[in-house]
Amino acid sequence: MTKDHPREAAPRPTIERRHIRHSPLFWVGALMFLAATVIYLWSEDLAQLPWG
């Protein structure tokens, strides 16, 4: 580009970030989600209906 509009002005500071899959909290949440899904699918019907 020209001197008036440089493409690379200054290097941006990088923030070191981990992927979400490296967080133990993610795996606890994923395990709880899968457990709830399995319990729901293996149950007959978890809906609380007033007529029975």
ChimeraX attribute file (.defattr): number of C-alpha atoms within 10 A of each C-alpha:
attribute: neighborCount
match mode: 1-to-1
recipient: residues
	/A:1	7
	/A:2	6
	/A:3	6
	/A:4	6
	/A:5	8
	/A:6	9
	/A:7	9
	/A:8	8
	/A:9	7
	/A:10	7
	/A:11	6
	/A:12	7
	/A:13	6
	/A:14	6
	/A:15	6
	/A:16	5
	/A:17	6
	/A:18	8
	/A:19	6
	/A:20	10
	/A:21	10
	/A:22	9
	/A:23	10
	/A:24	10
	/A:25	11
	/A:26	12
	/A:27	13
	/A:28	10
	/A:29	11
	/A:30	13
	/A:31	12
	/A:32	12
	/A:33	12
	/A:34	11
	/A:35	12
	/A:36	11
	/A:37	11
	/A:38	11
	/A:39	12
	/A:40	12
	/A:41	11
	/A:42	8
	/A:43	8
	/A:44	8
	/A:45	9
	/A:46	9
	/A:47	7
	/A:48	7
	/A:49	7
	/A:50	5
	/A:51	4
	/A:52	5
